Amino acid sequence: MHPRALLEACAELVGLVLKFDHPADQVVSRYFREHRELGPRERATLAETVYTVLRKKLLFDHLSPSGSGPKERRMAILGFHGPRDFLKSALGEAEKRWLDQCDAVKPEDLLERHRHNLPEWLVAPLKAQLGEGFWPLVQSLQQPAPLDLRVNALTDKRPDVQKELGLAGIPAAATPFSPWGLRVEGKPALAKLDAFARGAVEVQDEGSQLLALLLDAKRGEMVVDFCAGAGGKTLAIGATMRSTGRLYAFDTSAHRLDALKPRLARSKLSNVHPAAIAHERDERIKRLAGKIDRVLVDAPCSGLGTLRRNPDLKWRQSPKAVEELAVKQAAILQSAARLLKPGGRLIYATCSVLPEENESIAEAFSQAHPDFEILDIAPLLSALKVADAETLCAGGEAGTRYLRLWPHRHATDGFFAAAWQRK
């Protein structure tokens, strides 16, 4: 595609995404469906340009007024993903001079907000938790997330799949914490691989894999994935159960559960039972009360731990939205807890980095439910042979009570988890 045409397409897509009417990934996907003439390179340039604009929006908002032309074009120029000489071949002389001036701006000369590119309401809680670690987190959030795969432990072994990917020209390294994970370089066309087609691998962040591992579901048990979504953790849990017992995948969205069906078929699992529920107090839940061995509540949350993948979330979320989510999270956790039999394990998790959605929910639940004993996460992970488990945890007197994953420390998405056992 001619540089000018590609830049125009980038500007058009940037304009659509910055309306914030829908999640950025949905807007990008729809644009690609409507422009099937775009090749893989053009699509990669468009997507990465959009995500760079979202990651550095405050900085680009600051720099763009000094340029000329429509704002979405200026933002696309600043965030353009590709060689500078290719980009400049699409620009006029005035635009080239303006871009050179923007490129010459030193980070140390910028205001703090133009360096962190985060909404102010999010900055304070992050600084309070991380202290000097705030800026390393900021730096990590400016980078795309790596591509992690989970090897299907029911059908394959990690070293075998790692070797298979290598033979296909896809270097993959074993993840440091999850025993099922492989971290892949670049963005290969996974759907074309036999390993993907036969269900040997699924795309899943290492942190998400650790949540399924932490549940430690056994053969023959009754298990519930309470907010299953498209079922990534469900499939991991089913594999740990060796496709035995009964694994319910509950979600209020039948549409999300539909996305589980082709993945479930590939996985070779026969113990998974997807079911759409009306709400957390659905009759299906009442009928199973006191009968379940293990429950995972991966609660609906702000998603602010996934900003490397979904940088638009920081502009689409708000303190009020987080407050509303916290009410929903507490209600879901309370309802899910009713399912557990004595001795059963309950895991509450989010992909948020905010205490309001994490520690606050866990502590309130512990106070309101003396029949549940909170478990320290680090010993649980160590028993599952997770290396350096203590470094993955925070909270409590020993600093090992909760799982607390951070992009800059663990190279995963931001995750939280708490665990209880019913007395």
Secondary structure as GFF3:
##gff-version 3
##sequence-region A 1 423
A	DSSP	alpha_helix	3	17	.	.	.	ID=ss1
A	DSSP	alpha_helix	24	34	.	.	.	ID=ss2
A	DSSP	alpha_helix	40	55	.	.	.	ID=ss3
A	DSSP	alpha_helix	57	63	.	.	.	ID=ss4
A	DSSP	three_ten_helix	64	66	.	.	.	ID=ss5
A	DSSP	alpha_helix	71	79	.	.	.	ID=ss6
A	DSSP	alpha_helix	84	88	.	.	.	ID=ss7
A	DSSP	alpha_helix	93	103	.	.	.	ID=ss8
A	DSSP	three_ten_helix	107	109	.	.	.	ID=ss9
A	DSSP	alpha_helix	112	116	.	.	.	ID=ss10
A	DSSP	alpha_helix	120	130	.	.	.	ID=ss11
A	DSSP	three_ten_helix	131	133	.	.	.	ID=ss12
A	DSSP	alpha_helix	134	141	.	.	.	ID=ss13
A	DSSP	beta_strand	147	151	.	.	.	ID=ss14
A	DSSP	alpha_helix	158	167	.	.	.	ID=ss15
A	DSSP	beta_strand	172	174	.	.	.	ID=ss16
A	DSSP	beta_strand	181	184	.	.	.	ID=ss17
A	DSSP	three_ten_helix	190	192	.	.	.	ID=ss18
A	DSSP	alpha_helix	194	197	.	.	.	ID=ss19
A	DSSP	beta_strand	201	203	.	.	.	ID=ss20
A	DSSP	alpha_helix	206	215	.	.	.	ID=ss21
A	DSSP	beta_strand	222	225	.	.	.	ID=ss22
A	DSSP	alpha_helix	232	240	.	.	.	ID=ss23
A	DSSP	beta_strand	246	251	.	.	.	ID=ss24
A	DSSP	alpha_helix	254	258	.	.	.	ID=ss25
A	DSSP	alpha_helix	260	267	.	.	.	ID=ss26
A	DSSP	beta_strand	272	276	.	.	.	ID=ss27
A	DSSP	alpha_helix	283	287	.	.	.	ID=ss28
A	DSSP	beta_strand	292	298	.	.	.	ID=ss29
A	DSSP	three_ten_helix	304	306	.	.	.	ID=ss30
A	DSSP	alpha_helix	313	316	.	.	.	ID=ss31
A	DSSP	alpha_helix	319	337	.	.	.	ID=ss32
A	DSSP	beta_strand	340	350	.	.	.	ID=ss33
A	DSSP	three_ten_helix	355	357	.	.	.	ID=ss34
A	DSSP	alpha_helix	359	368	.	.	.	ID=ss35
A	DSSP	beta_strand	372	375	.	.	.	ID=ss36
A	DSSP	alpha_helix	377	383	.	.	.	ID=ss37
A	DSSP	three_ten_helix	389	392	.	.	.	ID=ss38
A	DSSP	beta_strand	393	394	.	.	.	ID=ss39
A	DSSP	beta_strand	402	405	.	.	.	ID=ss40
A	DSSP	alpha_helix	407	410	.	.	.	ID=ss41
A	DSSP	beta_strand	415	422	.	.	.	ID=ss42
###
